[in-house]
Amino acid sequence: MGIENYLFNAAERFPDKPATIQLTRNCTYREILTGANTIARWILDNKVQRGDRVGILLDDPAEYVMAYFGILMSGAVVVALNTQTSSRTLLDIINDAEISLFITHVKFIKHIDAIADRIPSIRAISVQGLSAHLTFHGSIKITDLGKILDNEHRRTQAWPSGSPPNDADIAQIIYTSGTTGKPKGVVLLHSHLMANTRSIVRYLMLSHDERHMVILPFFYSFGNSVMLTHIAAGATMIVHQSMVYPKVVLDLMHKEAATGLSGVPSTFAILTATPGVRQYAFPHLRYIAQAGGPMSPKLAGVVKNTFSASDIFIMYGQTEASAQLSYLHPNDFSRKPGSIGKAIPDVTLKLLDKNGNPVKAGEVGEIVACGPNIMKGYWKD
């Protein structure tokens, strides 16, 4: 059994509790689970085998979570794609991962349509928002995701008749941004993601009472980690994955009594520069978590002053580590500005020279990490 158990356990304990809160709707754990079950059945009906890859290109948070766990429940592997994509990028990743099925929204179908004759591995696509007027030039089978989620399977929580994964199976392939070359597929087993989730739940002291403000996209490794840790805890995610209108984020945090907030440095630069931000009160905000790049001590100080009642965890990680490697405890926030802190539970960090020897204090070295959250390797590499 793998990380799909996080959703099963949360739905069993808190069936009517909101798993996701959005501007337009809320979804309970029961609804997320039944949606995931239905998607798993659709995947199995299309003869996907254990270990086959299934792509997700969705920007609706609840539907994304359903698709993510539905893929895992079927025994397949998640390949989540950046919604700021192009036909060229999709062509490369779909063919590299040999994706069998694809789950997307009608707004993205134009990218698939442009490459339909060059992605032979894809057999079927499930499209949210599908209309009768859609023109698709490929021979790939197109199904209405909305109808799938509304059909009779949505009334049952029975396990789909597939082969459930175990913790040694591949759960997910996350493609790097390609800043140093061609994007690489980071292969993460269920055990890797479970180890990362356990460590983060432990040092952030997450519980089912959390109401976390989610700005990060779930296809991003940091956002993926936020999603898994909060579902594992049976918590609620308040989701608005856009910083175009930061006041909307602040309003949601206030209205929904957010207890946590995660972001990258640009997230906090935008929020702290939003006019009127200091007029908001966030009495329930317990902590802030930052990763995704170095945050300057100056910006860190501004964040601390803006959200004065909150603990701030400065974190460091990478996709290859599922994604966290270290954190700076809030008690050391002022004492060690600029530090990435210490290794997360169950991870060992060393600073080594080019010959693999530990460097002396004050010398520059390469960070080397060991732990149960470290990737299996790069896909096909």
C-alpha positions as CSV (number, residue, x, y, z in Angstrom):
1,M,0.0,0.0,0.0
2,G,1.3,3.5,-0.9
3,I,0.5,7.1,-0.4
4,E,-3.0,6.7,-1.7
5,N,-3.7,5.5,1.9
6,Y,-3.4,9.1,3.0
7,L,-6.6,9.9,1.2
8,F,-8.4,6.7,2.4
9,N,-7.5,7.4,6.0
10,A,-8.5,11.1,5.9
11,A,-11.8,10.3,4.2
12,E,-12.5,7.6,6.8
13,R,-11.7,9.9,9.7
14,F,-13.1,13.1,8.4
15,P,-15.6,12.3,5.6
16,D,-17.5,15.6,5.7
17,K,-14.6,17.9,6.5
18,P,-13.5,20.2,3.7
19,A,-10.3,18.9,2.1
20,T,-10.1,21.9,-0.3
21,I,-11.6,25.3,0.0
22,Q,-11.7,27.5,-3.1
23,L,-13.3,30.8,-4.1
24,T,-16.1,29.0,-6.0
25,R,-16.5,25.7,-4.1
26,N,-15.5,23.5,-1.3
27,C,-14.8,19.7,-1.6
28,T,-15.0,17.3,1.4
29,Y,-12.7,14.4,1.8
30,R,-15.6,12.1,0.9
31,E,-16.1,13.9,-2.4
32,I,-12.3,13.9,-3.2
33,L,-12.2,10.2,-2.5
34,T,-15.2,9.3,-4.6
35,G,-13.9,11.4,-7.5
36,A,-10.5,9.7,-7.2
37,N,-12.2,6.3,-7.2
38,T,-14.1,7.2,-10.4
39,I,-11.0,8.4,-12.2
40,A,-9.2,5.2,-11.1
41,R,-12.0,3.1,-12.7
42,W,-11.7,5.1,-15.9
43,I,-8.0,4.5,-16.0
44,L,-8.4,0.8,-15.5
45,D,-11.2,0.6,-18.1
46,N,-8.7,1.9,-20.6
47,K,-6.4,-1.0,-19.9
48,V,-3.6,0.9,-18.2
49,Q,-1.2,-1.5,-16.4
50,R,0.5,-1.1,-13.1
51,G,3.5,1.2,-13.6
52,D,2.1,2.9,-16.7
53,R,2.3,6.7,-16.8
54,V,-0.7,8.9,-16.7
55,G,-0.4,12.7,-17.3
56,I,-2.2,15.5,-15.4
57,L,-2.6,19.0,-16.8
58,L,-5.3,20.7,-14.6
59,D,-5.5,24.0,-12.8
60,D,-8.6,23.2,-10.7
61,P,-7.2,22.2,-7.2
62,A,-10.0,19.7,-6.3
63,E,-9.9,18.0,-9.6
64,Y,-6.2,17.8,-9.6
65,V,-6.2,16.1,-6.2
66,M,-8.9,13.6,-7.4
67,A,-6.8,12.9,-10.5
68,Y,-3.6,12.5,-8.6
69,F,-4.9,10.0,-6.1
70,G,-7.1,8.3,-8.8
71,I,-3.9,7.6,-10.8
72,L,-2.1,6.1,-7.7
73,M,-5.2,4.0,-6.8
74,S,-5.1,2.4,-10.2
75,G,-1.5,1.4,-9.7
76,A,-0.3,3.9,-12.4
77,V,2.4,6.6,-12.1
78,V,1.6,10.3,-11.9
79,V,3.2,12.7,-14.4
80,A,2.0,16.2,-13.5
81,L,2.7,19.0,-15.9
82,N,3.2,22.7,-15.6
83,T,0.0,24.5,-16.7
84,Q,2.3,27.3,-18.1
85,T,3.2,24.9,-20.9
86,S,3.6,24.7,-24.7
87,S,3.0,22.1,-27.3
88,R,6.7,21.6,-27.7
89,T,7.2,21.0,-24.0
90,L,4.3,18.6,-23.8
91,L,5.6,16.7,-26.9
92,D,9.0,16.2,-25.2
93,I,7.6,15.1,-21.9
94,I,4.7,12.9,-23.2
95,N,7.1,11.0,-25.4
96,D,9.9,10.8,-22.9
97,A,7.6,9.4,-20.2
98,E,5.5,7.4,-22.7
99,I,2.3,8.6,-21.2
100,S,-0.7,6.3,-21.8
101,L,-3.6,8.5,-20.7
102,F,-4.0,12.2,-20.1
103,I,-6.3,14.1,-17.8
104,T,-6.7,17.8,-18.7
105,H,-9.0,20.8,-19.1
106,V,-10.5,22.0,-22.4
107,K,-8.4,25.2,-22.2
108,F,-5.2,23.1,-22.6
109,I,-6.5,20.8,-25.4
110,K,-5.1,23.1,-28.1
111,H,-1.6,22.1,-27.0
112,I,-2.5,18.4,-27.4
113,D,-4.3,18.9,-30.6
114,A,-1.2,20.5,-32.2
115,I,0.9,17.4,-31.5
116,A,-1.7,14.7,-31.7
117,D,0.0,12.9,-34.6
118,R,3.3,12.8,-32.8
119,I,2.4,11.3,-29.4
120,P,1.7,7.6,-30.2
121,S,1.8,6.4,-26.6
122,I,-1.4,8.3,-25.6
123,R,-4.6,6.2,-26.1
124,A,-7.2,8.3,-24.4
125,I,-7.7,11.8,-22.9
126,S,-10.2,12.8,-20.3
127,V,-11.2,16.5,-20.7
128,Q,-12.9,18.7,-18.2
129,G,-15.1,21.4,-19.7
130,L,-15.6,19.3,-22.9
131,S,-18.2,20.7,-25.3
132,A,-19.9,19.3,-28.4
133,H,-18.2,22.0,-30.4
134,L,-14.7,20.9,-29.7
135,T,-12.7,20.1,-32.8
136,F,-9.9,17.6,-32.3
137,H,-7.8,16.6,-35.2
138,G,-6.1,13.5,-33.7
139,S,-7.4,9.9,-33.5
140,I,-7.0,9.8,-29.7
141,K,-10.2,8.8,-27.8
142,I,-11.7,11.9,-26.0
143,T,-13.8,11.5,-22.9
144,D,-15.7,14.1,-20.8
145,L,-14.1,14.3,-17.4
146,G,-17.2,16.0,-16.0
147,K,-19.4,13.1,-17.0
148,I,-16.9,10.7,-15.5
149,L,-17.0,12.4,-12.2
150,D,-20.8,12.6,-12.2
151,N,-21.5,9.0,-13.2
152,E,-22.7,6.1,-11.0
153,H,-19.2,5.2,-9.8
154,R,-19.2,8.5,-7.8
155,R,-21.7,6.9,-5.4
156,T,-19.3,4.2,-4.2
157,Q,-16.0,4.2,-2.3
158,A,-15.1,0.6,-3.2
159,W,-11.6,-0.1,-4.2
160,P,-11.2,-0.2,-8.0
161,S,-10.5,-3.7,-9.4
162,G,-6.8,-3.0,-10.2
163,S,-3.5,-3.9,-8.6
164,P,-2.9,-1.6,-5.6
165,P,0.7,-0.2,-5.4
166,N,3.2,-0.9,-2.7
167,D,5.8,1.4,-1.3
168,A,8.5,0.1,-3.6
169,D,6.6,1.1,-6.7
170,I,7.1,4.3,-8.6
171,A,4.5,6.9,-7.6
172,Q,5.4,9.9,-9.5
173,I,7.8,11.4,-12.1
174,I,8.4,15.1,-11.7
175,Y,10.2,16.9,-14.5
176,T,12.8,19.5,-13.6
177,S,12.6,23.0,-15.0
178,G,15.5,22.4,-17.3
179,T,17.5,25.4,-16.2
180,T,20.8,23.6,-16.7
181,G,19.7,21.6,-19.8
182,K,16.9,19.4,-21.0
183,P,14.3,18.7,-18.3
184,K,14.9,15.5,-16.4
185,G,12.3,13.1,-15.0
186,V,12.9,12.7,-11.3
187,V,11.6,9.2,-10.3
188,L,10.0,9.1,-6.9
189,L,8.8,5.9,-5.2
190,H,5.9,5.8,-2.8
191,S,8.5,5.2,-0.1
192,H,10.3,8.4,-1.0
193,L,7.2,10.6,-0.8
194,M,6.0,8.8,2.4
195,A,9.4,9.4,4.1
196,N,9.4,13.1,3.1
197,T,5.8,13.5,4.3
198,R,6.5,11.8,7.6
199,S,9.5,14.1,8.3
200,I,7.7,17.3,7.4
201,V,4.5,16.4,9.4
202,R,6.9,15.8,12.3
203,Y,8.9,19.0,12.3
204,L,6.0,21.3,11.4
205,M,3.8,19.5,13.9
206,L,0.9,19.2,11.5
207,S,-2.4,18.0,12.7
208,H,-6.0,17.6,11.4
209,D,-6.7,21.1,12.8
210,E,-4.5,22.8,10.2
211,R,-6.1,25.1,7.6
212,H,-3.2,25.8,5.2
213,M,-3.2,28.6,2.6
214,V,-2.0,27.0,-0.6
215,I,-0.6,29.3,-3.2
216,L,1.9,27.0,-4.8
217,P,0.8,24.9,-7.7
218,F,0.5,21.1,-7.0
219,F,2.6,20.1,-10.1
220,Y,5.6,21.9,-8.5
221,S,7.6,19.7,-6.1
222,F,7.1,22.1,-3.1
223,G,3.4,22.3,-3.8
224,N,3.2,18.5,-4.2
225,S,4.8,18.2,-0.7
226,V,2.3,20.6,0.8
227,M,-0.6,18.7,-0.7
228,L,0.6,15.3,0.6
229,T,1.5,16.4,4.1
230,H,-1.8,18.1,4.6
231,I,-3.9,15.2,3.3
232,A,-1.8,12.8,5.4
233,A,-2.7,15.0,8.4
234,G,-6.4,15.1,7.5
235,A,-6.1,18.9,7.3
236,T,-7.9,21.5,5.2
237,M,-6.2,23.3,2.2
238,I,-7.4,26.8,1.4
239,V,-6.4,27.0,-2.2
240,H,-5.8,30.0,-4.5
241,Q,-2.9,29.2,-6.8
242,S,-2.3,32.7,-8.3
243,M,-0.6,35.8,-7.1
244,V,-2.1,38.0,-9.8
245,Y,-4.4,39.5,-7.1
246,P,-2.6,39.1,-3.8
247,K,-5.4,40.8,-1.9
248,V,-7.6,37.8,-2.7
249,V,-5.0,35.6,-1.0
250,L,-5.0,37.8,2.1
251,D,-8.8,38.0,2.2
252,L,-9.0,34.2,2.0
253,M,-6.4,33.7,4.7
254,H,-8.4,36.1,7.0
255,K,-11.8,34.7,6.1
256,E,-10.9,31.1,6.4
257,A,-8.7,31.4,9.5
258,A,-5.5,30.1,7.9
259,T,-3.1,28.4,10.3
260,G,-0.2,28.0,7.8
261,L,1.2,29.6,4.7
262,S,3.9,28.2,2.3
263,G,5.6,30.0,-0.5
264,V,8.8,30.9,-2.4
265,P,10.6,34.2,-1.9
266,S,8.6,36.0,-4.7
267,T,5.4,34.9,-2.9
268,F,6.4,36.8,0.3
269,A,7.8,39.8,-1.6
270,I,4.4,40.3,-3.3
271,L,2.3,39.7,-0.2
272,T,4.4,42.0,2.0
273,A,4.3,44.8,-0.7
274,T,0.5,44.5,-1.1
275,P,-1.1,47.8,0.0
276,G,-3.0,47.4,3.3
277,V,-1.4,44.1,4.2
278,R,-0.7,45.4,7.7
279,Q,-4.3,46.1,8.2
280,Y,-5.1,42.4,8.2
281,A,-5.2,40.3,11.4
282,F,-4.2,36.7,11.2
283,P,-4.8,35.5,14.8
284,H,-4.8,31.8,13.8
285,L,-1.7,31.9,11.6
286,R,0.7,29.5,13.4
287,Y,3.6,29.3,10.9
288,I,5.1,30.3,7.6
289,A,7.2,27.9,5.5
290,Q,9.6,29.2,2.8
291,A,11.6,27.3,0.3
292,G,12.2,27.3,-3.5
293,G,15.2,29.5,-3.5
294,P,17.2,31.7,-1.0
295,M,15.2,34.5,0.7
296,S,17.4,37.4,1.6
297,P,17.7,38.2,5.3
298,K,16.2,41.6,4.5
299,L,13.0,40.1,3.0
300,A,12.9,37.5,5.8
301,G,12.9,40.4,8.3
302,V,10.0,42.1,6.5
303,V,8.0,38.9,6.5
304,K,8.7,38.5,10.2
305,N,7.5,42.0,10.9
306,T,4.4,41.6,8.7
307,F,3.3,38.3,10.2
308,S,4.7,39.0,13.6
309,A,2.7,36.3,15.5
310,S,3.9,33.4,13.2
311,D,6.9,31.1,13.4
312,I,8.9,31.1,10.2
313,F,10.6,28.0,8.9
314,I,13.3,28.6,6.3
315,M,13.7,25.4,4.3
316,Y,15.9,24.0,1.6
317,G,15.3,21.2,-0.8
318,Q,15.1,20.0,-4.4
319,T,12.8,17.8,-6.5
320,E,15.3,15.0,-6.2
321,A,14.7,14.9,-2.5
322,S,10.8,14.6,-2.6
323,A,11.4,17.7,-1.9
324,Q,12.8,18.8,1.5
325,L,16.3,18.4,2.9
326,S,16.7,20.9,5.7
327,Y,14.9,23.6,7.8
328,L,15.9,26.4,10.0
329,H,14.0,26.2,13.2
330,P,12.1,29.5,14.1
331,N,14.1,29.7,17.3
332,D,17.2,30.2,15.1
333,F,15.5,32.7,12.7
334,S,17.2,35.8,14.2
335,R,20.4,34.1,15.4
336,K,21.4,32.6,12.0
337,P,20.1,34.8,9.2
338,G,20.8,33.3,5.7
339,S,21.2,29.7,7.1
340,I,19.3,26.7,5.7
341,G,19.4,25.1,9.2
342,K,19.8,21.5,9.8
343,A,18.7,18.3,8.1
344,I,15.0,17.2,8.3
345,P,14.3,14.1,10.4
346,D,15.9,10.9,8.9
347,V,18.1,12.8,6.5
348,T,21.9,13.2,6.8
349,L,23.6,16.3,5.2
350,K,27.3,16.6,4.7
351,L,29.6,19.3,3.2
352,L,32.2,17.6,1.0
353,D,35.1,18.7,-1.2
354,K,35.6,17.6,-4.8
355,N,37.4,14.5,-3.5
356,G,34.5,13.5,-1.3
357,N,36.1,14.5,2.0
358,P,34.4,16.7,4.6
359,V,35.4,20.3,4.4
360,K,36.7,22.3,7.4
361,A,34.6,24.9,9.2
362,G,34.4,28.0,7.1
363,E,35.3,26.3,3.8
364,V,33.0,26.0,0.8
365,G,31.8,22.5,0.0
366,E,29.1,20.6,-1.9
367,I,26.0,19.6,0.0
368,V,25.5,15.8,-0.1
369,A,22.3,14.3,1.1
370,C,21.4,10.8,2.2
371,G,18.0,9.6,3.3
372,P,14.9,7.6,2.5
373,N,13.4,10.5,0.6
374,I,16.1,10.6,-2.1
375,M,15.0,9.8,-5.6
376,K,15.5,6.4,-7.3
377,G,17.2,8.2,-10.2
378,Y,16.3,10.1,-13.4
379,W,13.8,8.5,-15.8
380,K,15.7,6.7,-18.7
381,D,19.0,8.1,-17.3
